[in-house]
Amino acid sequence: MNPADLSACALVAAYAKGELSPVEALEAVILRAERLEPQLMALWALDVEGARATARESEARWRKGAPLGPIDGIPLTIKENIATRGVAMPLGTAASELVASTADAPPAARARESGAVIFARTTMPDYGMLSSSKSSFHKLTRNPWDLTKTPGGSSAGAGAAAAAGYGPLHIGTDIGGSVRLPAGWCGIFTLKPSLGRIPIDPPFQGRVAGPMTRTVADSALFMQVLSLPDARDHMSLPYEAIAWGALDRDVKGLRIGLHLDAGAGLPVDPETSAAVQAAARAFEAAGAIVEPLAPFLTREMLDGQDRFWRARAYADIASLPEERKAKILPFIRAWAESAAPFSGQDVYSGFAQSMALRKATEAATRRFDYVLSPTAPAPAFDAELPSPTNDPERPFEHIAFTLPYNMSEQPAASINCGYTSRGLPIGLQIAGRRFDDLGVLQVSRAWERMRPQQNAWPFAAA
């Protein structure tokens, strides 16, 4: 198999046996990216020579039997809104001033300390506020399964890079679905961890970093590194030495909720619903107790969250000079500036709805060990659109299944559970109780073993 398609676990095992070197793995990934980037446009700030130097250092350590950490020598990408020293952070928008970061943010720091080979940053839309790759700064990133479709967002480049085989490990961020939506639409795996499980800087309500990989085991391996403590995140959880590799678990007797109607937002596509229901039946056949979970998201909650985020975005851009404002993606500027007439009461009531959603999510899911739902209500949409509705007045109709778990701080994964008649991946979201990140990984691994044969990865022979 091409080293670009090997899992991180397989690469580490091959390095330890001397069957493959980090230099060889990196060169395979670089070759893959050079061939596919003209079509996919998933990367930014590609640093080939710097990565080669890091890979040579890793190769020397493996020859001595002294790797720095669990992912030493693994090719890796980082979403561009996670600071890496010496590289600017555009935040997906041409309105940003490109100033090099002076230090690695926590996820980048942990990866570098473990010896990972960081070879590129990945693309995102303006300010990370779209579930697509539309950006005024980056070129349009496309979905490897169908180049006319979006890979999702805001971790757009990370989702596309993982599906295309630009190495096995990728880091994204998620505040309303931004690692899970690309994972669902690109057919990969991701974990949105409990808030604070992975330290991040700057922290914010609902904002997390998460691993984006092809396999559950690779995300579990990555969590060994990403979950290490960092004092810069004042919202981080106390560090726990979790046995991330302990993925084997019998699902017999687990109480699982089946959530097919979010209560607001876009209706669930029939093919998506059928795939999720088939997964639920497989869990039931394995001995789990599967029961329906009633809708709990209301129109008021979704609109309130939208209102609060508009106000936050408007506060960020209001002070910009007009020449910089003019560079913002028009869809995002129109959405943010609609908050200009909001009163303090408007903004506070929006924030209060996010708290109401937090309460409703916890209450609705309390009686279940885990919850199954679609990651997104429909498959990947047109790559040229900023959102499925293409309407800045209704921008979040597609995040009704993902958003609740950001507000409730519960862990939630996305894993492929089938394909549409056109061959597009369908994401299954698996959510757990707060702090049960390992349990979500375990149930995801159980599904990974149960699910039908997966389609070949796009471009696997490239």
C-alpha positions as CSV (number, residue, x, y, z in Angstrom):
1,M,0.0,0.0,0.0
2,N,1.1,3.6,-0.7
3,P,2.5,5.0,2.6
4,A,0.2,8.0,2.1
5,D,-2.8,5.7,2.7
6,L,-1.3,4.0,5.8
7,S,-2.9,4.7,9.2
8,A,-0.8,6.5,11.8
9,C,-0.9,3.2,13.9
10,A,0.5,1.3,10.9
11,L,3.2,3.9,10.3
12,V,4.3,3.8,13.9
13,A,4.5,0.0,13.8
14,A,6.5,0.2,10.5
15,Y,8.9,2.8,11.9
16,A,9.5,0.6,15.0
17,K,10.3,-2.4,12.8
18,G,12.5,-0.5,10.4
19,E,10.2,-1.4,7.5
20,L,9.5,2.3,6.6
21,S,11.0,5.6,7.6
22,P,9.3,9.0,8.3
23,V,11.2,10.4,5.3
24,E,9.6,7.8,3.0
25,A,6.1,8.4,4.5
26,L,6.4,12.2,4.1
27,E,7.6,11.9,0.5
28,A,4.6,9.7,-0.4
29,V,2.3,12.3,1.2
30,I,4.0,15.2,-0.6
31,L,3.7,13.4,-3.9
32,R,0.0,12.8,-3.3
33,A,-0.6,16.4,-2.4
34,E,1.4,17.7,-5.4
35,R,-0.8,15.6,-7.7
36,L,-4.1,16.4,-6.2
37,E,-3.9,20.0,-4.9
38,P,-4.6,21.5,-8.3
39,Q,-8.1,19.9,-7.9
40,L,-8.7,19.9,-4.2
41,M,-7.0,23.1,-2.9
42,A,-7.0,21.8,0.7
43,L,-3.7,23.2,1.9
44,W,-2.1,26.5,2.8
45,A,1.4,27.4,3.9
46,L,2.9,24.1,2.6
47,D,6.4,23.8,4.1
48,V,8.0,20.9,2.2
49,E,11.6,21.7,3.1
50,G,10.9,22.3,6.8
51,A,8.9,19.1,6.9
52,R,11.7,17.1,5.3
53,A,14.1,18.4,7.9
54,T,11.7,17.3,10.7
55,A,11.2,13.9,9.0
56,R,15.0,13.4,8.9
57,E,15.3,14.2,12.6
58,S,12.5,11.7,13.3
59,E,14.1,9.0,11.2
60,A,17.3,9.4,13.2
61,R,15.4,9.0,16.5
62,W,13.6,5.9,15.3
63,R,16.9,4.4,14.2
64,K,18.1,4.8,17.8
65,G,14.8,3.5,19.2
66,A,14.1,6.8,20.9
67,P,10.9,8.4,19.5
68,L,9.8,11.6,21.2
69,G,6.2,10.5,21.5
70,P,3.3,8.4,20.1
71,I,3.2,10.2,16.8
72,D,6.8,10.8,16.1
73,G,7.4,11.0,12.3
74,I,3.7,11.0,11.4
75,P,2.8,13.5,8.6
76,L,0.3,16.0,9.9
77,T,-1.8,19.0,8.9
78,I,-3.2,21.7,11.2
79,K,-6.2,24.0,10.5
80,E,-5.0,27.5,9.8
81,N,-6.8,29.1,12.8
82,I,-4.6,27.1,15.2
83,A,-1.5,29.1,15.6
84,T,1.9,27.6,14.5
85,R,5.0,29.6,15.2
86,G,6.4,31.5,12.3
87,V,3.2,31.2,10.2
88,A,0.4,33.8,9.9
89,M,-3.2,33.0,10.7
90,P,-5.5,34.4,8.0
91,L,-8.7,33.0,9.6
92,G,-9.9,32.3,6.1
93,T,-10.5,35.9,5.2
94,A,-8.6,38.4,3.0
95,A,-9.5,41.0,5.6
96,S,-6.9,39.6,8.0
97,E,-3.4,41.2,8.3
98,L,-0.8,38.5,7.9
99,V,1.4,38.6,10.9
100,A,3.4,35.5,11.8
101,S,2.4,33.8,15.1
102,T,5.1,33.8,17.7
103,A,4.2,30.5,19.4
104,D,2.4,27.3,18.8
105,A,-1.2,27.0,20.1
106,P,-1.7,24.0,22.4
107,P,-2.7,21.4,19.8
108,A,0.3,22.4,17.6
109,A,2.7,22.5,20.5
110,R,1.7,19.0,21.7
111,A,2.0,17.6,18.1
112,R,5.4,19.2,17.6
113,E,6.6,17.9,21.1
114,S,5.6,14.4,20.1
115,G,7.8,14.6,16.9
116,A,5.0,14.9,14.3
117,V,5.9,16.2,10.9
118,I,3.8,19.3,10.4
119,F,3.9,19.9,6.7
120,A,1.0,22.2,6.0
121,R,-1.9,24.2,7.3
122,T,-5.4,23.5,6.0
123,T,-8.1,25.9,4.6
124,M,-11.2,27.3,6.2
125,P,-13.9,29.8,5.3
126,D,-14.0,33.4,6.4
127,Y,-13.7,33.5,10.2
128,G,-14.7,29.8,10.4
129,M,-18.4,30.8,10.2
130,L,-19.5,28.6,7.3
131,S,-20.0,24.9,6.9
132,S,-18.4,25.1,3.4
133,S,-15.0,26.2,2.1
134,K,-16.1,29.5,0.6
135,S,-13.3,31.9,1.5
136,S,-12.1,35.4,0.5
137,F,-8.5,34.3,1.2
138,H,-8.2,30.6,0.2
139,K,-9.0,29.0,-3.1
140,L,-12.2,26.9,-3.1
141,T,-11.5,23.6,-1.5
142,R,-13.4,20.7,-3.0
143,N,-14.7,17.3,-1.8
144,P,-12.5,14.4,-3.0
145,W,-15.6,12.1,-3.5
146,D,-17.1,14.6,-5.9
147,L,-15.3,17.7,-7.0
148,T,-18.6,19.6,-7.5
149,K,-19.4,19.3,-3.8
150,T,-18.1,21.0,-0.7
151,P,-16.0,19.1,1.8
152,G,-17.9,20.9,4.5
153,G,-16.5,23.4,7.0
154,S,-15.2,25.1,8.7
155,S,-12.5,22.5,8.9
156,A,-12.8,22.2,5.1
157,G,-9.2,21.5,4.1
158,A,-8.7,19.0,7.0
159,G,-11.7,17.0,5.9
160,A,-10.6,16.9,2.2
161,A,-7.0,16.2,3.1
162,A,-7.9,13.2,5.3
163,A,-10.2,11.7,2.7
164,A,-7.6,12.2,-0.1
165,G,-4.7,10.6,1.9
166,Y,-2.6,13.7,2.7
167,G,-1.3,11.7,5.6
168,P,-3.3,10.1,8.5
169,L,-3.5,12.9,11.1
170,H,-5.3,16.2,10.9
171,I,-6.4,18.8,13.4
172,G,-9.6,20.8,13.1
173,T,-11.8,23.0,15.3
174,D,-15.5,22.9,16.0
175,I,-17.9,25.4,17.6
176,G,-21.1,24.2,15.9
177,G,-20.2,21.2,13.8
178,S,-16.9,22.3,12.2
179,V,-15.0,19.0,12.5
180,R,-18.1,16.7,12.3
181,L,-19.7,18.1,9.2
182,P,-16.6,17.8,7.1
183,A,-16.0,14.3,8.5
184,G,-19.6,13.3,7.6
185,W,-19.4,14.7,4.1
186,C,-15.9,13.4,3.5
187,G,-16.5,9.9,4.9
188,I,-13.8,10.2,7.6
189,F,-13.8,9.9,11.4
190,T,-13.6,12.7,13.9
191,L,-14.2,13.3,17.6
192,K,-15.5,16.6,18.9
193,P,-14.3,16.1,22.5
194,S,-15.9,17.4,25.7
195,L,-15.2,21.1,26.1
196,G,-11.7,21.4,27.6
197,R,-10.5,17.9,27.0
198,I,-8.1,19.2,24.4
199,P,-6.6,22.5,25.5
200,I,-6.9,25.3,23.0
201,D,-6.0,29.0,22.8
202,P,-8.1,31.1,22.7
203,P,-10.9,29.1,24.4
204,F,-14.5,30.1,23.9
205,Q,-17.9,28.7,24.7
206,G,-18.4,25.5,22.7
207,R,-15.1,25.8,20.9
208,V,-12.9,22.7,20.7
209,A,-10.1,21.2,18.7
210,G,-10.5,17.6,17.5
211,P,-8.6,14.9,15.6
212,M,-9.7,14.2,12.0
213,T,-8.6,10.8,10.7
214,R,-9.7,7.9,8.6
215,T,-9.9,5.4,11.5
216,V,-11.1,5.5,15.1
217,A,-7.8,4.0,16.3
218,D,-5.8,6.9,14.7
219,S,-8.0,9.5,16.5
220,A,-7.5,7.5,19.8
221,L,-3.7,7.6,19.2
222,F,-3.8,11.3,18.5
223,M,-5.8,11.9,21.7
224,Q,-2.9,10.7,23.7
225,V,-1.0,13.7,22.5
226,L,-3.7,16.4,22.1
227,S,-5.3,15.9,25.5
228,L,-2.0,16.7,27.4
229,P,-2.4,19.8,29.6
230,D,-1.6,23.4,28.7
231,A,-2.1,26.2,31.2
232,R,-3.0,28.7,28.5
233,D,-6.5,27.2,28.3
234,H,-8.3,28.6,31.3
235,M,-11.4,26.5,30.4
236,S,-9.5,23.2,30.1
237,L,-10.5,20.1,32.1
238,P,-8.1,18.7,34.8
239,Y,-5.8,16.3,33.0
240,E,-6.7,12.7,33.1
241,A,-4.4,9.8,32.0
242,I,-7.1,8.1,30.0
243,A,-6.3,4.8,28.3
244,W,-7.2,6.1,24.9
245,G,-6.1,2.8,23.2
246,A,-8.6,0.7,25.1
247,L,-11.2,0.7,22.3
248,D,-12.7,-2.8,22.6
249,R,-16.2,-2.7,24.1
250,D,-19.3,-4.9,23.9
251,V,-22.3,-2.7,23.1
252,K,-24.7,-5.3,24.6
253,G,-27.0,-3.7,27.1
254,L,-26.1,-0.1,26.2
255,R,-29.1,2.2,26.1
256,I,-28.9,4.1,22.8
257,G,-31.2,6.9,21.7
258,L,-32.1,7.2,18.0
259,H,-32.5,10.9,17.1
260,L,-33.9,11.4,13.6
261,D,-35.8,14.7,14.0
262,A,-33.8,17.6,15.5
263,G,-36.9,19.7,16.0
264,A,-35.7,22.6,13.8
265,G,-33.6,23.2,10.7
266,L,-33.6,21.3,7.4
267,P,-35.5,18.0,7.2
268,V,-33.5,14.8,7.0
269,D,-32.9,13.5,3.6
270,P,-34.5,10.0,3.1
271,E,-31.1,8.3,2.1
272,T,-29.5,9.8,5.2
273,S,-32.3,8.7,7.5
274,A,-32.2,5.2,6.0
275,A,-28.5,4.9,6.6
276,V,-28.7,6.0,10.2
277,Q,-31.6,3.7,10.9
278,A,-29.7,0.8,9.4
279,A,-26.8,1.6,11.8
280,A,-29.3,1.6,14.7
281,R,-30.6,-1.8,13.7
282,A,-27.0,-3.2,13.7
283,F,-26.5,-1.9,17.2
284,E,-29.8,-3.5,18.2
285,A,-28.8,-6.8,16.7
286,A,-25.5,-6.6,18.7
287,G,-27.6,-6.4,21.9
288,A,-28.0,-2.6,22.5
289,I,-31.3,-1.3,23.6
290,V,-32.3,1.3,21.0
291,E,-35.2,3.7,21.6
292,P,-36.3,6.9,19.8
293,L,-35.2,10.3,21.2
294,A,-37.8,13.0,20.7
295,P,-36.9,16.3,19.1
296,F,-35.6,18.9,21.6
297,L,-34.1,21.8,19.5
298,T,-36.6,24.6,19.0
299,R,-36.7,27.4,16.5
300,E,-36.1,29.9,19.2
301,M,-32.9,28.1,20.3
302,L,-31.5,27.9,16.8
303,D,-32.4,31.5,16.0
304,G,-31.0,32.7,19.4
305,Q,-27.7,31.1,18.7
306,D,-27.6,32.7,15.3
307,R,-28.4,36.1,16.8
308,F,-25.6,35.8,19.4
309,W,-23.0,34.7,16.8
310,R,-24.0,37.5,14.5
311,A,-23.4,40.0,17.3
312,R,-20.1,38.4,18.1
313,A,-19.0,38.6,14.4
314,Y,-20.2,42.1,14.1
315,A,-18.2,43.1,17.2
316,D,-15.1,41.6,15.5
317,I,-15.4,43.4,12.2
318,A,-17.1,46.7,13.2
319,S,-13.7,48.3,14.1
320,L,-12.0,47.3,10.8
321,P,-11.2,50.1,8.3
322,E,-13.5,50.1,5.3
323,E,-10.8,48.8,3.0
324,R,-10.5,45.7,5.1
325,K,-14.2,45.2,5.5
326,A,-14.6,45.3,1.8
327,K,-12.4,42.1,1.5
328,I,-14.7,40.0,3.7
329,L,-16.8,37.4,1.9
330,P,-20.0,39.2,1.1
331,F,-22.2,36.5,2.6
332,I,-20.4,36.7,5.9
333,R,-20.3,40.5,5.9
334,A,-24.1,40.7,5.2
335,W,-24.7,38.1,8.0
336,A,-22.6,39.9,10.6
337,E,-23.7,43.5,9.7
338,S,-27.3,42.5,10.1
339,A,-26.5,42.6,13.9
340,A,-25.8,46.4,13.8
341,P,-29.3,47.4,15.1
342,F,-29.4,44.7,17.8
343,S,-30.1,46.0,21.3
344,G,-28.4,44.6,24.4
345,Q,-31.5,42.7,25.1
346,D,-31.4,41.1,21.6
347,V,-27.8,39.9,22.2
348,Y,-28.5,38.7,25.7
349,S,-31.6,36.8,24.7
350,G,-29.6,35.1,22.0
351,F,-27.0,34.0,24.5
352,A,-29.7,32.8,26.8
353,Q,-31.1,30.5,24.1
354,S,-27.6,28.9,23.9
355,M,-28.0,28.2,27.6
356,A,-31.5,26.9,27.1
357,L,-30.2,24.5,24.4
358,R,-27.5,23.3,26.8
359,K,-30.1,22.4,29.4
360,A,-32.5,20.8,26.8
361,T,-29.7,18.7,25.3
362,E,-28.6,17.3,28.7
363,A,-32.1,16.6,29.8
364,A,-33.1,14.9,26.5
365,T,-30.1,12.7,26.4
366,R,-29.7,11.9,30.1
367,R,-31.5,8.5,30.1
368,F,-29.3,7.2,27.3
369,D,-25.7,6.0,27.4
370,Y,-25.2,7.2,23.8
371,V,-27.2,8.8,21.0
372,L,-27.2,8.1,17.3
373,S,-28.2,10.7,14.8
374,P,-27.3,12.0,11.3
375,T,-24.3,14.2,11.4
376,A,-26.0,16.4,8.9
377,P,-29.5,16.3,7.5
378,A,-28.4,15.9,3.9
379,P,-25.3,15.0,1.9
380,A,-22.6,17.4,0.8
381,F,-24.0,20.4,-1.2
382,D,-22.7,22.4,-4.1
383,A,-19.1,23.5,-3.5
384,E,-19.8,27.0,-4.8
385,L,-22.5,27.7,-2.2
386,P,-21.6,29.2,1.2
387,S,-24.3,27.1,2.9
388,P,-27.1,24.7,1.9
389,T,-29.7,27.5,2.0
390,N,-27.5,30.1,0.4
391,D,-29.3,32.6,2.6
392,P,-27.5,34.8,5.3
393,E,-30.9,35.0,7.1
394,R,-31.0,31.2,7.5
395,P,-27.3,30.2,7.7
396,F,-27.5,27.4,10.3
397,E,-30.4,25.2,9.2
398,H,-28.0,22.3,8.7
399,I,-26.3,22.2,12.1
400,A,-29.3,21.2,14.2
401,F,-27.8,17.8,15.1
402,T,-24.3,19.0,15.8
403,L,-24.8,22.3,17.6
404,P,-26.5,20.9,20.7
405,Y,-23.4,19.0,21.8
406,N,-21.2,22.1,21.5
407,M,-23.5,23.9,23.9
408,S,-23.9,21.0,26.3
409,E,-20.1,20.2,26.2
410,Q,-20.8,16.6,25.5
411,P,-18.5,14.5,23.3
412,A,-19.8,13.6,19.8
413,A,-18.1,11.8,16.9
414,S,-18.9,11.5,13.2
415,I,-18.2,8.2,11.4
416,N,-19.3,7.1,8.0
417,C,-22.4,4.9,7.9
418,G,-23.1,4.5,4.2
419,Y,-23.3,6.3,0.8
420,T,-26.0,8.0,-1.2
421,S,-27.0,6.6,-4.6
422,R,-24.5,9.1,-6.1
423,G,-21.7,7.7,-3.9
424,L,-21.5,10.5,-1.4
425,P,-20.6,9.6,2.2
426,I,-23.3,9.8,4.9
427,G,-22.2,10.6,8.5
428,L,-23.4,9.0,11.6
429,Q,-23.1,11.1,14.8
430,I,-22.4,9.2,18.0
431,A,-22.8,11.4,21.1
432,G,-22.1,10.5,24.7
433,R,-22.5,11.9,28.2
434,R,-20.2,14.8,29.2
435,F,-16.6,13.7,29.8
436,D,-17.2,10.2,28.3
437,D,-14.8,10.8,25.4
438,L,-13.3,7.3,25.6
439,G,-16.8,5.8,25.5
440,V,-17.7,7.6,22.4
441,L,-14.5,6.4,20.8
442,Q,-15.3,2.8,21.9
443,V,-18.8,2.8,20.5
444,S,-17.5,4.4,17.3
445,R,-14.9,1.5,17.1
446,A,-17.7,-1.0,17.6
447,W,-19.6,0.6,14.7
448,E,-16.5,0.6,12.6
449,R,-16.3,-3.2,13.0
450,M,-20.0,-3.7,12.4
451,R,-20.6,-1.5,9.4
452,P,-20.7,-2.9,5.8
453,Q,-17.7,-2.9,3.5
454,Q,-16.6,0.7,2.8
455,N,-16.0,2.1,-0.7
456,A,-12.5,2.6,-1.7
457,W,-11.0,6.0,-0.8
458,P,-11.0,8.5,-3.7
459,F,-7.6,8.8,-5.4
460,A,-6.2,5.9,-3.5
461,A,-4.2,4.8,-6.5
462,A,-2.9,8.3,-7.3
